[in-house]
Amino acid sequence: MSESEKSKAQLVIVTGLVVLYFIFKSRYPYLLIAAAAVGVISIAIPVAGDLIVKGWYKFAEVLGAINGKILLSIVFFIVLVPVAIMAKLGKKNPLALKRESKKSVFIDRNHKYTSKDLEQVW
């Protein structure tokens, strides 16, 4: 990782802590102290700044793994499950996947294709 990338990551950490301080106002004054500490330590002790950045990236990696699973689970249970339930209740066999007392699942479709059918195929 280059020095400019490390500096950007440190600046993002400090800015994020300051923004969180202003969002939560005086409820969490330690956020401003933590922002100042990260900024000063990163400038004064470059090795410590590198460790802060490495820790930040590890934290982001863990959060990414957890958030992906949580967000996908929420989308699945809040969006997809109700849609599937409504589809099950609404139509009996919309894709004709189940056989209906016929010997064959072949459907005879007598359709004459016109030029309009080929205009927007997808």
HELIX and SHEET records of a PDB file:
HELIX    1   1 GLU A    3  PHE A   24  1                                  22    
HELIX    2   2 LYS A   25  ARG A   27  5                                   3    
HELIX    3   3 TYR A   30  ALA A   44  1                                  15    
HELIX    4   4 PRO A   46  VAL A   75  1                                  30    
HELIX    5   5 PHE A   76  LEU A   80  3                                   5    
HELIX    6   6 VAL A   81  GLY A   90  1                                  10    
HELIX    7   7 SER A  115  LEU A  118  5                                   4    
END                                                                             
